[in-house]
Amino acid sequence: MSRKTTKLNKSNPHLGHNRAAQHHELAQPKLAQYVGFFAIGYTLASVIFMMIQTQIALNSQLITVLSIIVGAYIAVHKFVKHQQRALDRDEINRLMFGGVAAVWLLTVVYFLGIWFWLFDAVNREVLFEMAKQRPLPLLSSLIMILVLTLVSARISIWAFNRLLNPKRKTI
């Protein structure tokens, strides 16, 4: 007794899918590659600005914002070049959150490297005591830098998206 399996057609109207939605889902590019471009641009700009900072005193928040702007430009430029269109709102949001997550992941790796290779036991103990005695300034500064990275990433991605939009240039 043989058993036959039936093939399900994905475009079956009884399943609630339509062709336009399926085409839109298939046409969505994967943004992980562009988050990688964002992270690479951020890292390269950070390294360059850190080398400049050895000669000229620069504000660390300024370096963060400028590095995010460079990362955003590289990511949006590569997206527009590969996809021949501008990012839509959902893609801007996903690129922003992915880029900021990559920035913070790189910051954690950088801090852990400093923590384990540069700090000795006395420096670690001083930082622990400082964080225990006055945690509010530390938490407020972390929240402020998180907001700064989110806002600067959003504004720079949005601005470069509008600036590099190939359809705006042809009009």
SEVO-764155 format. One record per residue: x, y, z of N, C-alpha, C in turn; residue number from 0. Coordinates in steps of 0.001 Angstrom, whole numbers. Example, Ala and Ser with C-alpha at 12.3 -4.5 7.8 and 13.67 -1.06 7.14 Angstrom:
BEGIN
{npx: 13190 | npy: -5690 | npz: 7800 | capx: 12300 | capy: -4500 | capz: 7800 | cpx: 13200 | cpy: -3300 | cpz: 7800 | seq: 0}
{npx: 12850 | npy: -2250 | npz: 7080 | capx: 13670 | capy: -1060 | capz: 7140 | cpx: 12900 | cpy: 30 | cpz: 7870 | seq: 1}
% end
This chain:
BEGIN
{npx: 835 | npy: -1160 | npz: 0 | capx: 0 | capy: 0 | capz: 0 | cpx: 892 | cpy: 1238 | cpz: 0 | seq: 0}
{npx: 842 | npy: 1963 | npz: -1065 | capx: 1684 | capy: 3159 | capz: -1153 | cpx: 894 | cpy: 4389 | cpz: -760 | seq: 1}
{npx: 1603 | npy: 5299 | npz: -201 | capx: 956 | capy: 6524 | capz: 264 | cpx: 1489 | cpy: 7701 | cpz: -538 | seq: 2}
{npx: 592 | npy: 8481 | npz: -1084 | capx: 991 | capy: 9626 | capz: -1889 | cpx: 916 | cpy: 10888 | cpz: -1040 | seq: 3}
{npx: 1931 | npy: 11708 | npz: -1164 | capx: 1918 | capy: 12993 | capz: -457 | cpx: 1492 | cpy: 14073 | cpz: -1442 | seq: 4}
{npx: 719 | npy: 14962 | npz: -959 | capx: 265 | capy: 16049 | capz: -1824 | cpx: 1193 | cpy: 17244 | cpz: -1648 | seq: 5}
{npx: 1450 | npy: 17915 | npz: -2729 | capx: 2293 | capy: 19095 | capz: -2692 | cpx: 1409 | cpy: 20304 | cpz: -2415 | seq: 6}
{npx: 1817 | npy: 21063 | npz: -1421 | capx: 1063 | capy: 22270 | capz: -1094 | cpx: 1588 | cpy: 23435 | cpz: -1914 | seq: 7}
{npx: 697 | npy: 24136 | npz: -2520 | capx: 1062 | capy: 25307 | capz: -3300 | cpx: 1034 | cpy: 26522 | cpz: -2375 | seq: 8}
{npx: 2140 | npy: 27248 | npz: -2299 | capx: 2218 | capy: 28397 | capz: -1396 | cpx: 1313 | cpy: 29535 | cpz: -1829 | seq: 9}
{npx: 939 | npy: 29577 | npz: -3068 | capx: 90 | capy: 30670 | capz: -3533 | cpx: -1393 | cpy: 30315 | cpz: -3457 | seq: 10}
{npx: -1713 | npy: 29305 | npz: -2689 | capx: -3095 | capy: 28889 | capz: -2503 | cpx: -3862 | cpy: 30011 | cpz: -1803 | seq: 11}
{npx: -4937 | npy: 30505 | npz: -2395 | capx: -5659 | capy: 31610 | capz: -1767 | cpx: -6320 | cpy: 31212 | cpz: -452 | seq: 12}
{npx: -6509 | npy: 29924 | npz: -216 | capx: -7120 | capy: 29485 | capz: 1029 | cpx: -6178 | cpy: 29628 | cpz: 2211 | seq: 13}
{npx: -4873 | npy: 29743 | npz: 1952 | capx: -3901 | capy: 29884 | capz: 3033 | cpx: -3732 | cpy: 31333 | cpz: 3480 | seq: 14}
{npx: -4312 | npy: 32257 | npz: 2786 | capx: -4264 | capy: 33650 | capz: 3209 | cpx: -3042 | cpy: 34415 | cpz: 2705 | seq: 15}
{npx: -2279 | npy: 33861 | npz: 1819 | capx: -1094 | capy: 34535 | capz: 1271 | cpx: -1440 | cpy: 35125 | cpz: -84 | seq: 16}
{npx: -890 | npy: 36248 | npz: -379 | capx: -1037 | capy: 36782 | capz: -1733 | cpx: 347 | cpy: 36951 | cpz: -2351 | seq: 17}
{npx: 362 | npy: 37049 | npz: -3646 | capx: 1642 | capy: 37100 | capz: -4355 | cpx: 2427 | cpy: 38369 | cpz: -4055 | seq: 18}
{npx: 1761 | npy: 39465 | npz: -3862 | capx: 2479 | capy: 40718 | capz: -3583 | cpx: 3215 | cpy: 40633 | cpz: -2256 | seq: 19}
{npx: 2593 | npy: 40054 | npz: -1245 | capx: 3246 | capy: 39922 | capz: 63 | cpx: 4432 | cpy: 38965 | cpz: -30 | seq: 20}
{npx: 4264 | npy: 37867 | npz: -786 | capx: 5367 | capy: 36932 | capz: -941 | cpx: 6515 | cpy: 37575 | cpz: -1700 | seq: 21}
{npx: 6207 | npy: 38327 | npz: -2739 | capx: 7255 | capy: 38992 | capz: -3506 | cpx: 7975 | cpy: 40029 | cpz: -2643 | seq: 22}
{npx: 7222 | npy: 40757 | npz: -1810 | capx: 7829 | capy: 41758 | capz: -943 | cpx: 8756 | cpy: 41095 | cpz: 74 | seq: 23}
{npx: 8338 | npy: 39936 | npz: 627 | capx: 9170 | capy: 39229 | capz: 1583 | cpx: 10437 | cpy: 38703 | cpz: 928 | seq: 24}
{npx: 10317 | npy: 38236 | npz: -309 | capx: 11493 | capy: 37723 | capz: -998 | cpx: 12428 | cpy: 38844 | cpz: -1428 | seq: 25}
{npx: 11893 | npy: 40028 | npz: -1687 | capx: 12713 | capy: 41126 | capz: -2166 | cpx: 13447 | cpy: 41845 | cpz: -1041 | seq: 26}
{npx: 13102 | npy: 41575 | npz: 228 | capx: 13758 | capy: 42232 | capz: 1356 | cpx: 15212 | cpy: 41754 | cpz: 1439 | seq: 27}
{npx: 16164 | npy: 42689 | npz: 1383 | capx: 17564 | capy: 42287 | capz: 1517 | cpx: 17898 | cpy: 41984 | cpz: 2969 | seq: 28}
{npx: 18886 | npy: 41154 | npz: 3158 | capx: 19347 | capy: 40857 | capz: 4504 | cpx: 20258 | cpy: 41999 | cpz: 4944 | seq: 29}
{npx: 19927 | npy: 42576 | npz: 6077 | capx: 20658 | capy: 43748 | capz: 6536 | cpx: 21876 | cpy: 43405 | cpz: 7376 | seq: 30}
{npx: 22105 | npy: 42136 | npz: 7673 | capx: 23259 | capy: 41756 | capz: 8492 | cpx: 24568 | cpy: 42189 | cpz: 7832 | seq: 31}
{npx: 24627 | npy: 42063 | npz: 6531 | capx: 25819 | capy: 42478 | capz: 5789 | cpx: 26045 | cpy: 43980 | cpz: 5944 | seq: 32}
{npx: 24986 | npy: 44764 | npz: 5936 | capx: 25116 | capy: 46216 | capz: 6042 | cpx: 25379 | cpy: 46651 | cpz: 7483 | seq: 33}
{npx: 24901 | npy: 45874 | npz: 8446 | capx: 25283 | capy: 46119 | capz: 9836 | cpx: 26781 | cpy: 45851 | cpz: 9989 | seq: 34}
{npx: 27274 | npy: 44841 | npz: 9286 | capx: 28722 | capy: 44583 | capz: 9276 | cpx: 29498 | cpy: 45737 | cpz: 8678 | seq: 35}
{npx: 28992 | npy: 46309 | npz: 7583 | capx: 29647 | capy: 47489 | capz: 7002 | cpx: 29627 | cpy: 48656 | cpz: 7989 | seq: 36}
{npx: 28505 | npy: 48810 | npz: 8699 | capx: 28395 | capy: 49852 | capz: 9716 | cpx: 29459 | cpy: 49644 | cpz: 10790 | seq: 37}
{npx: 29600 | npy: 48411 | npz: 11271 | capx: 30569 | capy: 48109 | capz: 12327 | cpx: 32002 | cpy: 48315 | cpz: 11848 | seq: 38}
{npx: 32281 | npy: 47925 | npz: 10608 | capx: 33632 | capy: 48117 | capz: 10068 | cpx: 33945 | cpy: 49604 | cpz: 9933 | seq: 39}
{npx: 33000 | npy: 50372 | npz: 9413 | capx: 33206 | capy: 51814 | capz: 9295 | cpx: 33377 | cpy: 52477 | cpz: 10642 | seq: 40}
{npx: 32570 | npy: 52066 | npz: 11619 | capx: 32685 | capy: 52603 | capz: 12977 | cpx: 34050 | cpy: 52279 | cpz: 13568 | seq: 41}
{npx: 34497 | npy: 51045 | npz: 13409 | capx: 35777 | capy: 50629 | capz: 13966 | cpx: 36934 | cpy: 51381 | cpz: 13324 | seq: 42}
{npx: 36926 | npy: 51476 | npz: 12000 | capx: 38003 | capy: 52196 | capz: 11318 | cpx: 38036 | cpy: 53668 | cpz: 11713 | seq: 43}
{npx: 36879 | npy: 54301 | npz: 11764 | capx: 36834 | capy: 55711 | capz: 12160 | cpx: 37274 | cpy: 55879 | cpz: 13610 | seq: 44}
{npx: 36885 | npy: 54966 | npz: 14486 | capx: 37295 | capy: 55055 | capz: 15888 | cpx: 38802 | cpy: 54950 | cpz: 16028 | seq: 45}
{npx: 39398 | npy: 54028 | npz: 15289 | capx: 40849 | capy: 53865 | capz: 15345 | cpx: 41551 | cpy: 55130 | cpz: 14851 | seq: 46}
{npx: 41062 | npy: 55677 | npz: 13751 | capx: 41682 | capy: 56900 | capz: 13207 | cpx: 41538 | cpy: 58056 | cpz: 14186 | seq: 47}
{npx: 40332 | npy: 58213 | npz: 14755 | capx: 40128 | capy: 59312 | capz: 15702 | cpx: 40901 | cpy: 59097 | cpz: 16998 | seq: 48}
{npx: 41102 | npy: 57862 | npz: 17408 | capx: 41915 | capy: 57604 | capz: 18595 | cpx: 43379 | cpy: 57944 | cpz: 18340 | seq: 49}
{npx: 43858 | npy: 57700 | npz: 17122 | capx: 45227 | capy: 58096 | capz: 16785 | cpx: 45347 | cpy: 59618 | cpz: 16746 | seq: 50}
{npx: 44328 | npy: 60278 | npz: 16228 | capx: 44330 | capy: 61743 | capz: 16222 | cpx: 44270 | cpy: 62270 | cpz: 17649 | seq: 51}
{npx: 43554 | npy: 61570 | npz: 18516 | capx: 43394 | capy: 62006 | capz: 19893 | cpx: 44703 | cpy: 61956 | cpz: 20676 | seq: 52}
{npx: 45665 | npy: 61189 | npz: 20212 | capx: 46963 | capy: 61190 | capz: 20886 | cpx: 47697 | cpy: 62509 | cpz: 20674 | seq: 53}
{npx: 47357 | npy: 63226 | npz: 19599 | capx: 47999 | capy: 64502 | capz: 19300 | cpx: 47146 | cpy: 65705 | cpz: 19695 | seq: 54}
{npx: 45830 | npy: 65568 | npz: 19562 | capx: 44890 | capy: 66654 | capz: 19832 | cpx: 43850 | cpy: 66146 | cpz: 20820 | seq: 55}
{npx: 43533 | npy: 66927 | npz: 21816 | capx: 42502 | capy: 66531 | capz: 22783 | cpx: 41126 | cpy: 66675 | cpz: 22144 | seq: 56}
{npx: 40430 | npy: 65553 | npz: 21992 | capx: 39074 | capy: 65542 | capz: 21440 | cpx: 38117 | cpy: 64955 | cpz: 22462 | seq: 57}
{npx: 36905 | npy: 65428 | npz: 22448 | capx: 35856 | capy: 64936 | capz: 23326 | cpx: 35481 | cpy: 63507 | cpz: 22912 | seq: 58}
{npx: 35339 | npy: 62612 | npz: 23881 | capx: 35031 | capy: 61209 | capz: 23554 | cpx: 33652 | cpy: 61063 | cpz: 22931 | seq: 59}
{npx: 32682 | npy: 61902 | npz: 23334 | capx: 31358 | capy: 61840 | capz: 22719 | cpx: 31418 | cpy: 62292 | cpz: 21263 | seq: 60}
{npx: 32244 | npy: 63284 | npz: 20980 | capx: 32426 | capy: 63736 | capz: 19596 | cpx: 33011 | cpy: 62619 | cpz: 18739 | seq: 61}
{npx: 33984 | npy: 61917 | npz: 19279 | capx: 34586 | capy: 60796 | capz: 18543 | cpx: 33543 | cpy: 59712 | cpz: 18285 | seq: 62}
{npx: 32716 | npy: 59421 | npz: 19277 | capx: 31666 | capy: 58412 | capz: 19105 | cpx: 30690 | cpy: 58815 | cpz: 18009 | seq: 63}
{npx: 30240 | npy: 60062 | npz: 18048 | capx: 29271 | capy: 60527 | capz: 17047 | cpx: 29897 | cpy: 60533 | cpz: 15653 | seq: 64}
{npx: 31114 | npy: 61029 | npz: 15528 | capx: 31766 | capy: 61050 | capz: 14217 | cpx: 32002 | cpy: 59640 | cpz: 13691 | seq: 65}
{npx: 32367 | npy: 58719 | npz: 14559 | capx: 32573 | capy: 57331 | capz: 14135 | cpx: 31259 | cpy: 56695 | cpz: 13688 | seq: 66}
{npx: 30174 | npy: 56998 | npz: 14388 | capx: 28866 | capy: 56480 | capz: 13986 | cpx: 28452 | cpy: 57077 | cpz: 12648 | seq: 67}
{npx: 28736 | npy: 58341 | npz: 12437 | capx: 28399 | capy: 58980 | capz: 11156 | cpx: 29160 | cpy: 58311 | cpz: 10011 | seq: 68}
{npx: 30429 | npy: 58025 | npz: 10223 | capx: 31217 | capy: 57350 | capz: 9181 | cpx: 30667 | cpy: 55946 | cpz: 8925 | seq: 69}
{npx: 30357 | npy: 55214 | npz: 9998 | capx: 29778 | capy: 53874 | capz: 9839 | cpx: 28445 | cpy: 53909 | cpz: 9115 | seq: 70}
{npx: 27616 | npy: 54898 | npz: 9440 | capx: 26307 | capy: 55027 | capz: 8787 | cpx: 26474 | cpy: 55346 | cpz: 7307 | seq: 71}
{npx: 27418 | npy: 56223 | npz: 6992 | capx: 27640 | capy: 56554 | capz: 5582 | cpx: 28065 | cpy: 55322 | cpz: 4794 | seq: 72}
{npx: 28992 | npy: 54561 | npz: 5338 | capx: 29475 | capy: 53372 | capz: 4625 | cpx: 28340 | cpy: 52365 | cpz: 4433 | seq: 73}
{npx: 27539 | npy: 52133 | npz: 5474 | capx: 26448 | capy: 51157 | capz: 5381 | cpx: 25392 | cpy: 51602 | cpz: 4374 | seq: 74}
{npx: 24979 | npy: 52864 | npz: 4445 | capx: 23942 | capy: 53349 | capz: 3529 | cpx: 24475 | cpy: 53402 | cpz: 2098 | seq: 75}
{npx: 25720 | npy: 53829 | npz: 1933 | capx: 26315 | capy: 53890 | capz: 596 | cpx: 26364 | cpy: 52498 | cpz: -37 | seq: 76}
{npx: 26790 | npy: 51504 | npz: 730 | capx: 26843 | capy: 50136 | capz: 207 | cpx: 25439 | cpy: 49611 | cpz: -102 | seq: 77}
{npx: 24462 | npy: 49907 | npz: 752 | capx: 23099 | capy: 49465 | capz: 507 | cpx: 22568 | cpy: 50060 | cpz: -790 | seq: 78}
{npx: 22712 | npy: 51362 | npz: -953 | capx: 22199 | capy: 52031 | capz: -2157 | cpx: 22924 | cpy: 51512 | cpz: -3397 | seq: 79}
{npx: 24215 | npy: 51285 | npz: -3270 | capx: 24996 | capy: 50785 | capz: -4400 | cpx: 24566 | cpy: 49371 | cpz: -4795 | seq: 80}
{npx: 24336 | npy: 48502 | npz: -3808 | capx: 23958 | capy: 47120 | capz: -4103 | cpx: 22494 | cpy: 46982 | cpz: -4508 | seq: 81}
{npx: 21593 | npy: 47686 | npz: -3824 | capx: 20157 | capy: 47501 | capz: -4035 | cpx: 19554 | cpy: 48468 | cpz: -5056 | seq: 82}
{npx: 20282 | npy: 49511 | npz: -5408 | capx: 19809 | capy: 50523 | capz: -6357 | cpx: 18520 | cpy: 51195 | cpz: -5890 | seq: 83}
{npx: 18381 | npy: 51344 | npz: -4589 | capx: 17235 | capy: 52037 | capz: -4017 | cpx: 17609 | cpy: 52491 | cpz: -2618 | seq: 84}
{npx: 16775 | npy: 53356 | npz: -2068 | capx: 16998 | capy: 53833 | capz: -704 | cpx: 16393 | cpy: 52856 | cpz: 299 | seq: 85}
{npx: 16798 | npy: 52972 | npz: 1531 | capx: 16235 | capy: 52170 | capz: 2609 | cpx: 14815 | cpy: 52633 | cpz: 2906 | seq: 86}
{npx: 13947 | npy: 51696 | npz: 3259 | capx: 12629 | capy: 52115 | capz: 3733 | cpx: 12684 | cpy: 52278 | cpz: 5259 | seq: 87}
{npx: 11573 | npy: 52686 | npz: 5859 | capx: 11559 | capy: 53015 | capz: 7294 | cpx: 11930 | cpy: 51812 | cpz: 8156 | seq: 88}
{npx: 11393 | npy: 50642 | npz: 7846 | capx: 11706 | capy: 49453 | capz: 8641 | cpx: 13186 | cpy: 49078 | cpz: 8517 | seq: 89}
{npx: 13719 | npy: 49209 | npz: 7324 | capx: 15135 | capy: 48908 | capz: 7127 | cpx: 16019 | cpy: 49914 | cpz: 7854 | seq: 90}
{npx: 15622 | npy: 51175 | npz: 7867 | capx: 16379 | capy: 52183 | capz: 8620 | cpx: 16391 | cpy: 51811 | cpz: 10098 | seq: 91}
{npx: 15238 | npy: 51433 | npz: 10637 | capx: 15167 | capy: 51056 | capz: 12053 | cpx: 16008 | cpy: 49826 | cpz: 12353 | seq: 92}
{npx: 15914 | npy: 48806 | npz: 11491 | capx: 16705 | capy: 47595 | capz: 11720 | cpx: 18191 | cpy: 47871 | cpz: 11604 | seq: 93}
{npx: 18586 | npy: 48695 | npz: 10630 | capx: 19996 | capy: 49040 | capz: 10490 | cpx: 20477 | cpy: 49860 | cpz: 11682 | seq: 94}
{npx: 19637 | npy: 50760 | npz: 12156 | capx: 20011 | capy: 51578 | capz: 13318 | cpx: 20222 | cpy: 50698 | cpz: 14547 | seq: 95}
{npx: 19239 | npy: 49853 | npz: 14872 | capx: 19368 | capy: 49017 | capz: 16061 | cpx: 20499 | cpy: 48001 | cpz: 15914 | seq: 96}
{npx: 20656 | npy: 47440 | npz: 14734 | capx: 21764 | capy: 46508 | capz: 14506 | cpx: 23113 | cpy: 47192 | cpz: 14594 | seq: 97}
{npx: 23201 | npy: 48395 | npz: 14028 | capx: 24457 | capy: 49138 | capz: 14096 | cpx: 24809 | cpy: 49539 | cpz: 15512 | seq: 98}
{npx: 23829 | npy: 49995 | npz: 16276 | capx: 24089 | capy: 50382 | capz: 17669 | cpx: 24434 | cpy: 49147 | cpz: 18501 | seq: 99}
{npx: 23779 | npy: 48036 | npz: 18235 | capx: 24126 | capy: 46800 | capz: 18950 | cpx: 25559 | cpy: 46380 | cpz: 18628 | seq: 100}
{npx: 25966 | npy: 46522 | npz: 17369 | capx: 27338 | capy: 46199 | capz: 16988 | cpx: 28320 | cpy: 47150 | cpz: 17664 | seq: 101}
{npx: 27971 | npy: 48436 | npz: 17724 | capx: 28834 | capy: 49422 | capz: 18382 | cpx: 29007 | cpy: 49067 | cpz: 19857 | seq: 102}
{npx: 27914 | npy: 48721 | npz: 20521 | capx: 28003 | capy: 48388 | capz: 21940 | cpx: 28709 | cpy: 47061 | cpz: 22167 | seq: 103}
{npx: 28551 | npy: 46120 | npz: 21274 | capx: 29287 | capy: 44854 | capz: 21388 | cpx: 30787 | cpy: 45106 | cpz: 21248 | seq: 104}
{npx: 31160 | npy: 45933 | npz: 20282 | capx: 32572 | capy: 46279 | capz: 20127 | cpx: 33097 | cpy: 47053 | cpz: 21341 | seq: 105}
{npx: 32266 | npy: 47893 | npz: 21921 | capx: 32662 | capy: 48636 | capz: 23117 | cpx: 32884 | cpy: 47686 | cpz: 24296 | seq: 106}
{npx: 32014 | npy: 46691 | npz: 24438 | capx: 32181 | capy: 45708 | capz: 25511 | cpx: 33479 | cpy: 44924 | cpz: 25323 | seq: 107}
{npx: 33758 | npy: 44517 | npz: 24100 | capx: 35003 | capy: 43792 | capz: 23821 | cpx: 36212 | cpy: 44676 | cpz: 24129 | seq: 108}
{npx: 36142 | npy: 45944 | npz: 23739 | capx: 37216 | capy: 46894 | capz: 24010 | cpx: 37409 | cpy: 47069 | cpz: 25513 | seq: 109}
{npx: 36301 | npy: 47243 | npz: 26251 | capx: 36402 | capy: 47419 | capz: 27694 | cpx: 36952 | cpy: 46170 | cpz: 28376 | seq: 110}
{npx: 36500 | npy: 44995 | npz: 27951 | capx: 37016 | capy: 43756 | capz: 28537 | cpx: 38509 | cpy: 43592 | cpz: 28256 | seq: 111}
{npx: 38924 | npy: 43991 | npz: 27061 | capx: 40359 | capy: 43953 | capz: 26761 | cpx: 41148 | cpy: 44855 | cpz: 27687 | seq: 112}
{npx: 40652 | npy: 46051 | npz: 27912 | capx: 41317 | capy: 46972 | capz: 28845 | cpx: 41285 | cpy: 46395 | cpz: 30262 | seq: 113}
{npx: 40135 | npy: 45849 | npz: 30652 | capx: 39958 | capy: 45326 | capz: 31997 | cpx: 40960 | cpy: 44213 | cpz: 32308 | seq: 114}
{npx: 41137 | npy: 43285 | npz: 31367 | capx: 41983 | capy: 42132 | capz: 31647 | cpx: 43457 | cpy: 42370 | cpz: 31343 | seq: 115}
{npx: 43786 | npy: 43200 | npz: 30347 | capx: 45191 | capy: 43345 | capz: 29978 | cpx: 45862 | cpy: 44599 | cpz: 30537 | seq: 116}
{npx: 45113 | npy: 45636 | npz: 30812 | capx: 45732 | capy: 46857 | capz: 31308 | cpx: 45555 | cpy: 47085 | cpz: 32800 | seq: 117}
{npx: 44413 | npy: 46712 | npz: 33342 | capx: 44158 | capy: 46977 | capz: 34755 | cpx: 44758 | cpy: 45875 | cpz: 35616 | seq: 118}
{npx: 45322 | npy: 46299 | npz: 36728 | capx: 45765 | capy: 45316 | capz: 37709 | cpx: 44686 | cpy: 45189 | cpz: 38790 | seq: 119}
{npx: 44948 | npy: 44402 | npz: 39806 | capx: 43947 | capy: 44140 | capz: 40842 | cpx: 43557 | cpy: 45418 | cpz: 41591 | seq: 120}
{npx: 44506 | npy: 46312 | npz: 41802 | capx: 44221 | capy: 47557 | capz: 42521 | cpx: 43275 | cpy: 48443 | cpz: 41702 | seq: 121}
{npx: 43524 | npy: 48589 | npz: 40395 | capx: 42647 | capy: 49395 | capz: 39542 | cpx: 41242 | cpy: 48815 | cpz: 39488 | seq: 122}
{npx: 41142 | npy: 47494 | npz: 39417 | capx: 39829 | capy: 46854 | capz: 39392 | cpx: 39077 | cpy: 47099 | cpz: 40695 | seq: 123}
{npx: 39794 | npy: 46996 | npz: 41817 | capx: 39162 | capy: 47219 | capz: 43113 | cpx: 38688 | cpy: 48662 | cpz: 43263 | seq: 124}
{npx: 39465 | npy: 49615 | npz: 42772 | capx: 39069 | capy: 51022 | capz: 42826 | cpx: 37806 | cpy: 51254 | cpz: 42000 | seq: 125}
{npx: 37738 | npy: 50675 | npz: 40819 | capx: 36541 | capy: 50821 | capz: 39988 | cpx: 35316 | cpy: 50167 | cpz: 40633 | seq: 126}
{npx: 35492 | npy: 49008 | npz: 41236 | capx: 34368 | capy: 48363 | capz: 41923 | cpx: 33861 | cpy: 49230 | cpz: 43071 | seq: 127}
{npx: 34776 | npy: 49754 | npz: 43864 | capx: 34371 | capy: 50593 | capz: 44998 | cpx: 33683 | cpy: 51877 | cpz: 44525 | seq: 128}
{npx: 34203 | npy: 52462 | npz: 43468 | capx: 33600 | capy: 53679 | capz: 42925 | cpx: 32176 | cpy: 53385 | cpz: 42419 | seq: 129}
{npx: 32015 | npy: 52252 | npz: 41741 | capx: 30690 | capy: 51896 | capz: 41226 | cpx: 29721 | cpy: 51568 | cpz: 42359 | seq: 130}
{npx: 30201 | npy: 50994 | npz: 43442 | capx: 29329 | capy: 50684 | capz: 44578 | cpx: 28916 | cpy: 51953 | cpz: 45329 | seq: 131}
{npx: 29852 | npy: 52886 | npz: 45504 | capx: 29558 | capy: 54078 | capz: 46286 | cpx: 28661 | cpy: 55059 | cpz: 45550 | seq: 132}
{npx: 28899 | npy: 55219 | npz: 44256 | capx: 28119 | capy: 56189 | capz: 43476 | cpx: 27700 | cpy: 55565 | cpz: 42149 | seq: 133}
{npx: 26711 | npy: 54676 | npz: 42170 | capx: 26301 | capy: 54018 | capz: 40921 | cpx: 25470 | cpy: 54913 | cpz: 40005 | seq: 134}
{npx: 24789 | npy: 55907 | npz: 40556 | capx: 23912 | capy: 56745 | capz: 39749 | cpx: 24639 | cpy: 57502 | cpz: 38643 | seq: 135}
{npx: 25784 | npy: 58146 | npz: 38899 | capx: 26486 | capy: 58812 | capz: 37781 | cpx: 26923 | cpy: 57844 | cpz: 36690 | seq: 136}
{npx: 27336 | npy: 56658 | npz: 37098 | capx: 27744 | capy: 55658 | capz: 36105 | cpx: 26560 | cpy: 55218 | cpz: 35257 | seq: 137}
{npx: 25433 | npy: 54927 | npz: 35904 | capx: 24240 | capy: 54506 | capz: 35166 | cpx: 23701 | cpy: 55626 | cpz: 34281 | seq: 138}
{npx: 23687 | npy: 56843 | npz: 34778 | capx: 23182 | capy: 57952 | capz: 33962 | cpx: 24089 | cpy: 58214 | cpz: 32767 | seq: 139}
{npx: 25400 | npy: 58073 | npz: 32943 | capx: 26292 | capy: 58276 | capz: 31795 | cpx: 26136 | cpy: 57156 | cpz: 30767 | seq: 140}
{npx: 25909 | npy: 55924 | npz: 31224 | capx: 25664 | capy: 54826 | capz: 30284 | cpx: 24375 | cpy: 55042 | cpz: 29499 | seq: 141}
{npx: 23339 | npy: 55504 | npz: 30177 | capx: 22068 | capy: 55772 | capz: 29499 | cpx: 22229 | cpy: 56921 | cpz: 28506 | seq: 142}
{npx: 22949 | npy: 57950 | npz: 28904 | capx: 23162 | capy: 59092 | capz: 28011 | cpx: 23953 | cpy: 58697 | cpz: 26768 | seq: 143}
{npx: 24981 | npy: 57883 | npz: 26911 | capx: 25766 | capy: 57481 | capz: 25742 | cpx: 24959 | cpy: 56525 | cpz: 24865 | seq: 144}
{npx: 24086 | npy: 55715 | npz: 25475 | capx: 23206 | capy: 54857 | capz: 24675 | cpx: 22238 | cpy: 55701 | cpz: 23860 | seq: 145}
{npx: 21643 | npy: 56703 | npz: 24484 | capx: 20736 | capy: 57603 | capz: 23768 | cpx: 21500 | cpy: 58356 | cpz: 22676 | seq: 146}
{npx: 22713 | npy: 58800 | npz: 22994 | capx: 23530 | capy: 59507 | capz: 22004 | cpx: 23817 | cpy: 58624 | cpz: 20791 | seq: 147}
{npx: 24154 | npy: 57361 | npz: 21019 | capx: 24444 | capy: 56474 | capz: 19891 | cpx: 23189 | cpy: 56184 | cpz: 19075 | seq: 148}
{npx: 22063 | npy: 55965 | npz: 19756 | capx: 20816 | capy: 55710 | capz: 19022 | cpx: 20394 | cpy: 56917 | cpz: 18186 | seq: 149}
{npx: 20434 | npy: 58100 | npz: 18787 | capx: 20005 | capy: 59310 | capz: 18071 | cpx: 20959 | cpy: 59631 | cpz: 16925 | seq: 150}
{npx: 22251 | npy: 59560 | npz: 17178 | capx: 23200 | capy: 59888 | capz: 16108 | cpx: 23135 | cpy: 58871 | cpz: 14977 | seq: 151}
{npx: 22922 | npy: 57589 | npz: 15304 | capx: 22795 | capy: 56575 | capz: 14257 | cpx: 21527 | cpy: 56810 | cpz: 13447 | seq: 152}
{npx: 20421 | npy: 57098 | npz: 14116 | capx: 19152 | capy: 57318 | capz: 13413 | cpx: 19237 | cpy: 58522 | cpz: 12483 | seq: 153}
{npx: 19747 | npy: 59630 | npz: 13004 | capx: 19819 | capy: 60854 | capz: 12199 | cpx: 20784 | cpy: 60684 | cpz: 11035 | seq: 154}
{npx: 21938 | npy: 60080 | npz: 11273 | capx: 22912 | capy: 59950 | capz: 10192 | cpx: 22447 | cpy: 58955 | cpz: 9129 | seq: 155}
{npx: 21833 | npy: 57847 | npz: 9533 | capx: 21319 | capy: 56894 | capz: 8538 | cpx: 20211 | cpy: 57549 | cpz: 7724 | seq: 156}
{npx: 19305 | npy: 58250 | npz: 8393 | capx: 18212 | capy: 58915 | capz: 7691 | cpx: 18759 | cpy: 59970 | cpz: 6721 | seq: 157}
{npx: 19721 | npy: 60777 | npz: 7176 | capx: 20261 | capy: 61848 | capz: 6329 | cpx: 21000 | cpy: 61274 | cpz: 5118 | seq: 158}
{npx: 21842 | npy: 60276 | npz: 5337 | capx: 22562 | capy: 59688 | capz: 4203 | cpx: 21623 | cpy: 58930 | cpz: 3281 | seq: 159}
{npx: 20571 | npy: 58361 | npz: 3806 | capx: 19584 | capy: 57681 | capz: 2980 | cpx: 18906 | cpy: 58674 | cpz: 2038 | seq: 160}
{npx: 18548 | npy: 59830 | npz: 2563 | capx: 17942 | capy: 60866 | capz: 1713 | cpx: 18956 | cpy: 61440 | cpz: 730 | seq: 161}
{npx: 20171 | npy: 61625 | npz: 1189 | capx: 21208 | capy: 62219 | capz: 344 | cpx: 21616 | cpy: 61291 | cpz: -801 | seq: 162}
{npx: 21726 | npy: 60002 | npz: -523 | capx: 22199 | capy: 59042 | capz: -1520 | cpx: 21084 | cpy: 58342 | cpz: -2282 | seq: 163}
{npx: 19829 | npy: 58735 | npz: -2060 | capx: 18697 | capy: 58112 | capz: -2722 | cpx: 18816 | cpy: 58290 | cpz: -4238 | seq: 164}
{npx: 18934 | npy: 57197 | npz: -5010 | capx: 19105 | capy: 57341 | capz: -6460 | cpx: 17864 | cpy: 57895 | cpz: -7158 | seq: 165}
{npx: 16679 | npy: 57705 | npz: -6607 | capx: 15458 | capy: 58210 | capz: -7243 | cpx: 15332 | cpy: 59711 | cpz: -7086 | seq: 166}
{npx: 15847 | npy: 60287 | npz: -6012 | capx: 15787 | capy: 61736 | capz: -5814 | cpx: 16700 | cpy: 62450 | cpz: -6802 | seq: 167}
{npx: 17804 | npy: 61818 | npz: -7173 | capx: 18765 | capy: 62442 | capz: -8089 | cpx: 18230 | cpy: 62526 | cpz: -9493 | seq: 168}
{npx: 17362 | npy: 61586 | npz: -9881 | capx: 16858 | capy: 61569 | capz: -11255 | cpx: 15696 | cpy: 62523 | cpz: -11460 | seq: 169}
{npx: 15081 | npy: 62965 | npz: -10382 | capx: 13903 | capy: 63850 | capz: -10521 | cpx: 14335 | cpy: 65265 | cpz: -10789 | seq: 170}
% end
